[in-house]
Amino acid sequence: MFTIFGIPSAALFGQLLIGLINGSFYALLSLGLAVIFGMLNIINFAHGAQYMLGAVAAFLLLQWTGLGYWPALVIAPLVVGAFGIVIERTLLQWLYKLDHLYGLLLTFGVALIVEGIARNYLGSAGLPYVLPDSLRGGQNLGFMFLPNYRAWVIAVSLVICFGTWFAIERTRLGAYLRAATENPTLVRAFGINVPVMITLTYGFGVALAAFAGVMAAPIYNVSPQMGAELIIVVFAVVVIGGMGSILGAILTGFGLGIVEGLTKVFFPEASNTVIFVIMAIVLLVRPAGLFGRRA
Amino acid sequence: MDTTTSPVITGAAPSVLRRNGETIGFVIMVAALIVAPFFTYPLFLMQAMCFALFACAFNLLIGYVGLLSFGHALYFGWASYLAAHAAKVWGFTPELAILTGTATAAIFGLLAGSLAIRRQGIYFAMITLALAQMMYFVALRMKFTGGEDGIQAVPRGRLFGVIDLSNEMTMYVFVLVVFLAGFLLIYRIIHSPFGEVLKAIRENEPRAVSLGYKTDRYKLIAFVLSATLAGVAGSTKAITMQIASLTDVNWPMSGEVVLMTLVGGLGTIFGPVVGAFVILFMQFKLSVVGEWVLVIQGVIFVTCVLLFRRGIVGEIAALFKR
């Protein structure tokens, strides 16, 4: 045991770990927002609600069918992603020619509906989600105790984030996607089915949110309002990073998580607000965002 | 020089027609608000008028500059905190308490506005929402706001130290005067040369810039005006309802004012007023169904955006134009 700036090392590394965990969720969610915004030009306000739906789906799978964490990690994103596709086909597709603001308003409405229904059936209190046996326990690293599940969350988020980055920046499908973001009309003229790509992109972004939700379920309790407050922080993350760059979204997410964790150690009163303060500073110094292009 | 393309000339004929419609609408509104307290709860009407003014202030930004602020609860809620604190702890008279709250909202509006106007469109909405959430956490932490309890039992006091506002009808007249003054001020702003520049920015900002207008300055002034008027509404509500609480400063309140304006009609003079009364009446009637209110609000949002983008007043106006 040693101390750094008068703080016991275990507390410091413990908060850094929590920061990294929060950062994983910021990164996963802002990545989803960026991917959806790139294709649909819509800020998906329902992203938080869809993250919550992922956690709720995992909880209900366990309650009703006894299916545990591992099946839920696959089933919940698929189910919620399918729900996203239905929303895109029935609601969002009518808005593409309108001002972007209408997309924000509509998805805000969807978020209210989803959250309201969840509150009616689950109540406002958090519901605990039991960890799978295979991920219990932890490692003693000498300077701190590392629970296995937390290590798993960070590792998986990194893999998913960089997998998404690779798929978009380095594969043929990703090239179509980027091309369709730049100029959908021209890409359609080349015989590529852009509307289907848009639908699947939204489905993928929503599934990503649900996946984050399943991973969050054992850490935070499953509750109907778990997404609403998170999504506002993620908005600030997106403003700081700018949505132009996938890698930027990932780095900003993890970085801000760590900063938030450190704030909890050195100045706990500001831990809720530090990300918003950083956003204000970034707006003053670099209005386009850290990785943004000037619009 | 070709003067026929000047907007003043081409807009002259319809504007006379519109002015007539607005005068009639205004007379109906004032008459209804004078008669209404004899038929329904004055307290409900006073609350509705505060929200109507709040929605009108919000509409000044979205309807006439095209800026969607998703954080107007910040000005409404913080103004109500300061007004309540001034009336209760400092012993201010109601009009001074309201001025205190309003000044607070104006200062916050200046700070938040000068940050938010650095980005456009969707980012503007996200920044205003994030800043409002930050100030929500500050309100939650600070001692004087009373945290979860809020500031309760705020005295209504004596207006100018003379007129006792604890009488329901006297209070009603006061709120009505404040509401009408705010409403007329917004009307005046919209129809001033300044308001015309705002509309030009909404229609085509690069063009307004190329005509030599410093659009950022216009946007900031509009933002501060909107925040200030939201502050008037919030302060008046705190004195009227005798409470300031976290509800008024939290993000669902920002969403609610968007909903009121959307239902009534974005960019219409009377839309926000109609929308505020409709939404409050709905909440009043639906208070028995509990959490379903959230679902119903969501459904109204979705329906309005998909099918009903002009709102109630916008649809009526469109009907008359034909």
Boltz contact constraints between the chains, C-beta under 6 A:
constraints:
  - contact:
      token1: [A, 43]
      token2: [B, 122]
      max_distance: 6.0
  - contact:
      token1: [A, 100]
      token2: [B, 121]
      max_distance: 6.0
  - contact:
      token1: [A, 100]
      token2: [B, 122]
      max_distance: 6.0
  - contact:
      token1: [A, 101]
      token2: [B, 68]
      max_distance: 6.0
  - contact:
      token1: [A, 102]
      token2: [B, 305]
      max_distance: 6.0
  - contact:
      token1: [A, 104]
      token2: [B, 125]
      max_distance: 6.0
  - contact:
      token1: [A, 105]
      token2: [B, 305]
      max_distance: 6.0
  - contact:
      token1: [A, 106]
      token2: [B, 302]
      max_distance: 6.0
  - contact:
      token1: [A, 106]
      token2: [B, 305]
      max_distance: 6.0
  - contact:
      token1: [A, 109]
      token2: [B, 298]
      max_distance: 6.0
  - contact:
      token1: [A, 109]
      token2: [B, 301]
      max_distance: 6.0
  - contact:
      token1: [A, 109]
      token2: [B, 302]
      max_distance: 6.0
  - contact:
      token1: [A, 112]
      token2: [B, 294]
      max_distance: 6.0
  - contact:
      token1: [A, 112]
      token2: [B, 297]
      max_distance: 6.0
  - contact:
      token1: [A, 112]
      token2: [B, 298]
      max_distance: 6.0
  - contact:
      token1: [A, 113]
      token2: [B, 295]
      max_distance: 6.0
  - contact:
      token1: [A, 113]
      token2: [B, 298]
      max_distance: 6.0
  - contact:
      token1: [A, 116]
      token2: [B, 291]
      max_distance: 6.0
  - contact:
      token1: [A, 116]
      token2: [B, 294]
      max_distance: 6.0
  - contact:
      token1: [A, 116]
      token2: [B, 295]
      max_distance: 6.0
  - contact:
      token1: [A, 117]
      token2: [B, 295]
      max_distance: 6.0
  - contact:
      token1: [A, 119]
      token2: [B, 291]
      max_distance: 6.0
  - contact:
      token1: [A, 120]
      token2: [B, 291]
      max_distance: 6.0
  - contact:
      token1: [A, 232]
      token2: [B, 129]
      max_distance: 6.0
  - contact:
      token1: [A, 232]
      token2: [B, 133]
      max_distance: 6.0
  - contact:
      token1: [A, 235]
      token2: [B, 126]
      max_distance: 6.0
  - contact:
      token1: [A, 235]
      token2: [B, 130]
      max_distance: 6.0
  - contact:
      token1: [A, 236]
      token2: [B, 130]
      max_distance: 6.0
  - contact:
      token1: [A, 239]
      token2: [B, 123]
      max_distance: 6.0
  - contact:
      token1: [A, 239]
      token2: [B, 126]
      max_distance: 6.0
  - contact:
      token1: [A, 239]
      token2: [B, 127]
      max_distance: 6.0
  - contact:
      token1: [A, 272]
      token2: [B, 137]
      max_distance: 6.0
  - contact:
      token1: [A, 273]
      token2: [B, 134]
      max_distance: 6.0
  - contact:
      token1: [A, 273]
      token2: [B, 137]
      max_distance: 6.0
  - contact:
      token1: [A, 276]
      token2: [B, 130]
      max_distance: 6.0
  - contact:
      token1: [A, 276]
      token2: [B, 134]
      max_distance: 6.0
  - contact:
      token1: [A, 279]
      token2: [B, 130]
      max_distance: 6.0
  - contact:
      token1: [A, 280]
      token2: [B, 115]
      max_distance: 6.0
  - contact:
      token1: [A, 283]
      token2: [B, 115]
      max_distance: 6.0
  - contact:
      token1: [A, 283]
      token2: [B, 118]
      max_distance: 6.0
  - contact:
      token1: [A, 287]
      token2: [B, 118]
      max_distance: 6.0
